[in-house]
Amino acid sequence: MREFKKILFVCVIILVFGMSLFAVSQDLSAQGKKNLRSANMHLGGKRHEKALPLYELVLEENANHIDALNNVAAIYYDITGDYVTAREYFVKLIDVINSVYAEYEELKLTDEKTAKKYYKENIIKPKLEGMLISVKSFRDNCITQLVNSGKLKIQSEEYETAIEIFTNISTIIPDSTITYRLMALCYEKLNDIENSRNYFMKTAELDPSDVFAKQQVASIYYNEGNFIESGNWYLEAAKNDTENPDNYYNAGIAYKNAKKDSLAYVAFQKALEFDAENLNIIVTLSNIALSLKYNDASTMYLQKAVDVDAADGTIDNSMYVTTLCYKLYGLKKFDELIKYGEMWHKFDPLSKEAIQMLYNASKELNDKKLMEKYNKMYTDM
């Protein structure tokens, strides 16, 4: 029984002292404490260049020393502007503070009294709660500062330096879309089109709602003469910018240049849904429909073009109405021909061709009254 008690006592000692082995110790040797005091003195006197190497000596002895980590991070952040290194120290500091909290939680499970004492000495006294909030904010702000410094390099046209900064950010935050977008713009300025396209594509991959990135990819493909890929990317942009006719219009132009009239036709039809009075789109649709042998559709779009052109009481492009009249005559749509033939005569009252067209239409309709009217107009000219 006595032997059992002895073993139990030894186990308790191991448990207590073993637990302390996991503690995030802030202990330093006499030299370490001296280095810390000297570093703090230099920091207070704003002699940062002298403080930094002393703090680094402290961290060589105890890599988890909270005050040293905090002050080194602050020097890199506030004084040297080395936000990459500052962030590394902030991240380390957060890990250390979280380890202190983790140890406190473990202590609570076994010894609540000891845990309370630990909390008071290691969390409340050094004000770790407020420090943790502050350090997390500074860690995140390092990225903001890096992005801003990269933007400044872009403004001063130091594109290669800006790319280095954004590359550093991408290693820290590999899914930062703004980083890849800015890198793409830098490569574009350096006329490195391949890298520019790749980084715009990476941006679009990470953020499918980034319309600008998709439009840039489409534009690059268009300028390279890869019209099908260009059209495809403009339609990708349209998925997140559904009511902007420009994406569909540009896709239509790209497909048309690729001689893919069927794809172009669909794209221009979609553009027209959101820009119903765009003469350029309407006439283009009429021409493509004609090439696809959609004769009725070609005529319908040409009629729409004339109606839009004549909406203000004048006709700016006479070719639309004259072409339409011949189309209507060929399709034997004589009632409609009378309407548009009158428009033709109105903007060009000296055109015998227009009166002849009107007379022929009225004859096909067997409308004697109109025949007499147009015959008289023709003979009076």
C-alpha positions as CSV (number, residue, x, y, z in Angstrom):
1,M,0.0,0.0,0.0
2,R,2.9,2.4,0.9
3,E,4.5,1.6,-2.5
4,F,1.3,2.4,-4.3
5,K,1.0,5.8,-2.6
6,K,4.6,6.6,-3.5
7,I,3.9,5.8,-7.2
8,L,0.7,7.8,-7.1
9,F,2.6,10.8,-5.6
10,V,5.3,10.6,-8.3
11,C,2.6,10.5,-11.0
12,V,1.0,13.6,-9.7
13,I,4.4,15.4,-9.7
14,I,5.0,14.3,-13.3
15,L,1.5,15.4,-14.2
16,V,1.9,18.9,-12.7
17,F,5.5,19.4,-14.0
18,G,4.7,17.7,-17.3
19,M,1.9,20.1,-17.9
20,S,4.3,23.0,-17.5
21,L,6.5,21.6,-20.3
22,F,3.7,22.5,-22.7
23,A,3.4,26.1,-21.4
24,V,4.3,28.9,-23.8
25,S,7.2,30.0,-21.7
26,Q,8.1,33.7,-21.6
27,D,11.3,33.0,-19.6
28,L,14.6,34.4,-20.6
29,S,18.2,34.0,-19.3
30,A,19.9,36.9,-17.6
31,Q,21.4,37.9,-20.9
32,G,18.1,37.6,-22.6
33,K,16.5,39.9,-20.1
34,K,19.3,42.4,-20.5
35,N,18.8,42.3,-24.3
36,L,15.1,42.8,-23.9
37,R,15.6,45.8,-21.6
38,S,18.1,47.4,-23.9
39,A,15.9,46.8,-26.9
40,N,12.9,48.4,-25.2
41,M,15.1,51.3,-24.2
42,H,16.2,51.9,-27.8
43,L,12.7,51.4,-29.1
44,G,11.4,54.1,-26.6
45,G,14.2,56.4,-27.9
46,K,13.1,55.7,-31.5
47,R,16.5,54.0,-32.2
48,H,14.8,51.3,-34.1
49,E,17.9,50.2,-35.9
50,K,19.5,49.4,-32.6
51,A,16.4,47.8,-31.1
52,L,15.7,45.4,-33.9
53,P,18.9,43.2,-33.6
54,L,18.5,43.0,-29.8
55,Y,14.9,41.8,-30.2
56,E,16.1,39.2,-32.7
57,L,18.6,38.0,-30.1
58,V,15.7,37.6,-27.6
59,L,13.8,35.6,-30.2
60,E,16.8,33.4,-30.9
61,E,16.7,32.4,-27.2
62,N,12.9,32.2,-26.9
63,A,11.1,32.2,-30.3
64,N,7.7,32.5,-28.5
65,H,8.5,35.6,-26.5
66,I,5.3,37.7,-27.0
67,D,6.7,41.2,-26.4
68,A,9.7,40.6,-28.6
69,L,7.5,39.3,-31.4
70,N,5.1,42.2,-31.1
71,N,7.8,44.8,-31.2
72,V,9.7,43.3,-34.1
73,A,6.5,43.0,-36.1
74,A,5.7,46.7,-35.3
75,I,9.2,47.8,-36.4
76,Y,8.8,46.0,-39.8
77,Y,5.3,47.4,-40.2
78,D,5.7,51.0,-39.0
79,I,9.4,51.8,-39.6
80,T,10.8,49.8,-42.5
81,G,7.5,49.2,-44.4
82,D,8.5,45.6,-44.9
83,Y,4.9,44.3,-44.8
84,V,5.8,40.7,-45.9
85,T,8.1,40.2,-42.9
86,A,5.8,42.1,-40.6
87,R,3.0,39.8,-41.5
88,E,5.2,36.7,-40.8
89,Y,5.8,38.0,-37.3
90,F,2.2,38.9,-36.7
91,V,1.2,35.4,-37.8
92,K,3.7,33.9,-35.4
93,L,2.5,36.1,-32.6
94,I,-1.1,35.0,-33.2
95,D,-0.1,31.4,-33.1
96,V,1.7,31.9,-29.7
97,I,-1.3,33.8,-28.2
98,N,-3.6,31.1,-29.4
99,S,-1.3,28.5,-27.8
100,V,-1.7,30.3,-24.5
101,Y,-5.5,30.2,-24.8
102,A,-5.3,26.5,-25.8
103,E,-3.2,25.7,-22.7
104,Y,-5.7,27.6,-20.5
105,E,-8.6,25.5,-22.0
106,E,-6.7,22.3,-21.3
107,L,-6.0,23.3,-17.7
108,K,-9.8,24.0,-17.2
109,L,-10.5,20.4,-17.9
110,T,-8.2,19.1,-15.1
111,D,-7.8,21.9,-12.5
112,E,-10.1,24.8,-12.6
113,K,-8.3,26.6,-9.7
114,T,-5.0,26.4,-11.5
115,A,-6.7,27.4,-14.7
116,K,-8.0,30.6,-13.1
117,K,-4.6,31.5,-11.8
118,Y,-3.1,30.8,-15.2
119,Y,-5.7,33.0,-16.9
120,K,-5.0,35.9,-14.6
121,E,-1.2,35.7,-14.9
122,N,-0.9,34.8,-18.6
123,I,-3.9,36.3,-20.3
124,I,-5.4,39.1,-18.2
125,K,-2.1,40.6,-16.9
126,P,-0.4,40.9,-20.3
127,K,-3.7,41.9,-21.9
128,L,-3.6,39.2,-24.5
129,E,-7.3,39.5,-25.5
130,G,-6.9,43.1,-26.7
131,M,-3.5,42.3,-28.2
132,L,-4.9,39.4,-30.2
133,I,-7.6,41.5,-31.8
134,S,-5.1,44.2,-32.6
135,V,-2.5,41.8,-34.0
136,K,-5.1,40.1,-36.3
137,S,-6.1,43.6,-37.6
138,F,-2.4,44.5,-38.3
139,R,-1.9,41.1,-40.0
140,D,-4.8,41.7,-42.4
141,N,-3.7,45.3,-42.9
142,C,-0.3,44.1,-44.1
143,I,-2.0,42.9,-47.3
144,T,-3.8,46.2,-47.7
145,Q,-0.6,48.0,-47.4
146,L,1.1,45.7,-49.9
147,V,-1.7,46.2,-52.4
148,N,-1.5,50.0,-52.0
149,S,2.3,50.0,-52.4
150,G,1.9,48.0,-55.6
151,K,-0.7,50.4,-56.9
152,L,1.7,53.3,-56.2
153,K,4.4,51.5,-58.3
154,I,1.8,51.2,-61.1
155,Q,1.1,54.9,-60.9
156,S,4.9,55.6,-61.2
157,E,5.1,53.1,-64.1
158,E,7.4,50.8,-62.1
159,Y,5.5,47.7,-63.4
160,E,8.2,45.1,-62.8
161,T,8.5,46.2,-59.1
162,A,4.7,46.1,-58.8
163,I,4.6,42.6,-60.2
164,E,7.1,41.5,-57.5
165,I,4.9,43.0,-54.8
166,F,1.8,41.3,-56.1
167,T,3.7,38.0,-56.5
168,N,4.5,38.2,-52.8
169,I,0.9,38.8,-52.0
170,S,-0.2,35.8,-54.1
171,T,2.1,33.5,-52.2
172,I,0.4,34.7,-49.0
173,I,-3.2,34.8,-50.3
174,P,-3.3,32.5,-53.4
175,D,-7.0,33.3,-54.0
176,S,-6.7,37.1,-54.1
177,T,-8.4,38.2,-57.3
178,I,-7.4,41.8,-57.1
179,T,-3.7,40.7,-57.0
180,Y,-4.0,38.7,-60.2
181,R,-6.0,41.4,-61.9
182,L,-3.4,44.0,-61.1
183,M,-0.6,41.7,-62.2
184,A,-2.5,41.2,-65.5
185,L,-2.6,45.0,-66.0
186,C,1.1,45.3,-65.3
187,Y,2.0,42.7,-67.8
188,E,-0.3,44.4,-70.3
189,K,1.7,47.6,-69.8
190,L,4.9,45.7,-70.4
191,N,3.4,44.3,-73.6
192,D,3.6,40.7,-72.2
193,I,0.3,39.7,-73.6
194,E,0.6,36.0,-72.8
195,N,1.1,36.6,-69.1
196,S,-1.6,39.4,-69.1
197,R,-4.1,37.0,-70.5
198,N,-3.1,34.2,-68.1
199,Y,-3.6,36.4,-65.1
200,F,-6.9,37.8,-66.3
201,M,-8.0,34.2,-66.8
202,K,-6.8,33.3,-63.3
203,T,-8.9,36.3,-62.0
204,A,-12.0,35.1,-63.8
205,E,-11.4,31.5,-62.6
206,L,-11.3,32.7,-59.0
207,D,-14.1,35.1,-59.4
208,P,-16.6,34.2,-62.2
209,S,-18.5,37.4,-61.5
210,D,-15.5,39.6,-62.6
211,V,-16.9,40.9,-65.9
212,F,-13.9,43.1,-66.6
213,A,-11.4,40.2,-66.5
214,K,-13.5,38.2,-68.9
215,Q,-13.8,41.2,-71.3
216,Q,-10.0,41.7,-71.2
217,V,-9.4,38.0,-72.1
218,A,-11.9,38.4,-74.9
219,S,-10.2,41.5,-76.2
220,I,-6.8,39.9,-76.2
221,Y,-8.0,36.9,-78.2
222,Y,-9.7,39.3,-80.6
223,N,-6.5,41.3,-81.2
224,E,-4.7,38.1,-81.8
225,G,-7.2,37.1,-84.4
226,N,-8.6,34.2,-82.4
227,F,-12.2,35.3,-83.0
228,I,-14.0,32.2,-81.8
229,E,-12.3,32.3,-78.4
230,S,-12.9,36.0,-78.2
231,G,-16.7,35.5,-78.9
232,N,-16.8,32.7,-76.3
233,W,-15.2,34.9,-73.6
234,Y,-17.5,37.9,-74.4
235,L,-20.5,35.5,-73.8
236,E,-18.8,34.4,-70.6
237,A,-18.8,38.1,-69.5
238,A,-22.4,38.4,-70.5
239,K,-23.4,35.6,-68.0
240,N,-22.7,38.1,-65.1
241,D,-23.6,41.2,-67.0
242,T,-26.8,40.0,-68.6
243,E,-28.4,43.3,-69.6
244,N,-25.3,44.9,-71.2
245,P,-25.7,44.7,-75.0
246,D,-22.0,45.4,-75.5
247,N,-20.9,41.9,-74.5
248,Y,-23.4,40.3,-77.0
249,Y,-22.5,42.8,-79.7
250,N,-18.8,42.2,-79.3
251,A,-19.4,38.5,-79.3
252,G,-21.4,38.9,-82.5
253,I,-18.6,40.9,-84.2
254,A,-16.0,38.3,-83.2
255,Y,-18.1,35.4,-84.5
256,K,-18.8,37.3,-87.7
257,N,-15.1,37.8,-88.3
258,A,-14.7,34.1,-87.7
259,K,-17.3,33.5,-90.4
260,K,-19.5,31.8,-87.9
261,D,-22.7,33.5,-89.0
262,S,-25.1,31.3,-87.0
263,L,-23.3,32.1,-83.7
264,A,-23.1,35.8,-84.7
265,Y,-26.8,35.9,-85.5
266,V,-27.7,34.6,-82.1
267,A,-25.3,37.0,-80.3
268,F,-26.7,40.0,-82.2
269,Q,-30.3,39.0,-81.5
270,K,-29.4,39.0,-77.8
271,A,-27.8,42.4,-78.1
272,L,-30.9,43.7,-79.8
273,E,-33.0,42.6,-76.8
274,F,-31.3,45.2,-74.6
275,D,-30.7,47.9,-77.3
276,A,-33.8,47.7,-79.4
277,E,-33.2,50.8,-81.6
278,N,-29.6,50.3,-82.4
279,L,-29.5,50.7,-86.2
280,N,-26.1,49.1,-86.5
281,I,-27.3,45.9,-84.8
282,I,-30.5,45.8,-86.7
283,V,-28.9,46.2,-90.1
284,T,-26.2,43.7,-89.2
285,L,-28.9,41.2,-88.3
286,S,-30.6,41.8,-91.6
287,N,-27.4,41.2,-93.5
288,I,-26.5,38.0,-91.6
289,A,-30.0,36.7,-92.0
290,L,-29.7,37.2,-95.7
291,S,-26.4,35.2,-95.7
292,L,-28.1,32.4,-93.8
293,K,-31.0,32.5,-96.3
294,Y,-33.5,33.7,-93.7
295,N,-35.1,35.9,-96.2
296,D,-38.2,36.8,-94.2
297,A,-36.1,37.6,-91.2
298,S,-33.7,39.7,-93.3
299,T,-36.6,41.8,-94.6
300,M,-38.2,42.1,-91.1
301,Y,-35.0,43.5,-89.7
302,L,-34.6,45.9,-92.6
303,Q,-38.1,47.1,-92.0
304,K,-37.2,47.7,-88.4
305,A,-34.1,49.6,-89.5
306,V,-36.2,51.9,-91.7
307,D,-38.8,52.5,-89.0
308,V,-36.1,53.4,-86.5
309,D,-34.4,55.7,-89.0
310,A,-37.6,57.5,-89.9
311,A,-38.8,57.8,-86.3
312,D,-37.8,61.5,-86.2
313,G,-39.6,62.3,-89.5
314,T,-36.4,62.1,-91.6
315,I,-34.5,59.3,-93.2
316,D,-30.7,59.5,-92.8
317,N,-29.8,56.5,-94.8
318,S,-31.7,56.2,-98.1
319,M,-30.1,52.9,-98.9
320,Y,-32.2,51.2,-96.1
321,V,-35.5,52.1,-97.6
322,T,-34.6,51.6,-101.3
323,T,-33.2,48.2,-100.5
324,L,-36.2,47.3,-98.4
325,C,-38.6,48.3,-101.3
326,Y,-36.9,45.9,-103.7
327,K,-36.9,43.2,-101.1
328,L,-40.7,43.6,-100.5
329,Y,-41.3,43.6,-104.2
330,G,-39.4,40.4,-104.6
331,L,-41.3,38.8,-101.7
332,K,-44.6,40.1,-103.2
333,K,-45.5,42.0,-100.1
334,F,-47.2,44.8,-102.0
335,D,-49.2,46.3,-99.1
336,E,-46.0,46.9,-97.1
337,L,-44.3,48.1,-100.3
338,I,-46.8,50.9,-100.6
339,K,-46.0,52.1,-97.1
340,Y,-42.2,52.1,-97.6
341,G,-42.4,53.3,-101.1
342,E,-44.2,56.4,-99.8
343,M,-41.3,56.9,-97.4
344,W,-38.9,56.6,-100.3
345,H,-40.9,59.2,-102.3
346,K,-41.1,61.5,-99.3
347,F,-37.3,61.8,-98.8
348,D,-36.6,61.8,-102.5
349,P,-39.6,63.4,-104.3
350,L,-37.7,63.5,-107.6
351,S,-37.1,59.8,-107.8
352,K,-39.0,58.3,-110.7
353,E,-37.8,54.9,-109.5
354,A,-39.8,55.3,-106.3
355,I,-43.0,56.3,-108.2
356,Q,-42.5,53.4,-110.6
357,M,-42.2,51.0,-107.7
358,L,-45.3,52.4,-106.1
359,Y,-47.2,52.1,-109.4
360,N,-46.1,48.5,-109.9
361,A,-47.2,47.6,-106.3
362,S,-50.6,49.2,-106.8
363,K,-51.0,47.3,-110.1
364,E,-50.2,44.0,-108.4
365,L,-52.9,44.9,-105.8
366,N,-55.3,45.8,-108.5
367,D,-55.9,49.1,-106.7
368,K,-57.0,51.4,-109.6
369,K,-57.3,54.5,-107.5
370,L,-53.6,54.2,-106.4
371,M,-52.6,53.3,-110.0
372,E,-54.1,56.5,-111.2
373,K,-52.5,58.5,-108.4
374,Y,-49.0,57.1,-109.1
375,N,-49.4,57.3,-112.9
376,K,-50.3,61.0,-112.6
377,M,-47.4,61.6,-110.3
378,Y,-45.0,59.9,-112.8
379,T,-46.3,61.8,-115.8
380,D,-46.1,65.1,-113.9
381,M,-42.4,64.7,-113.1
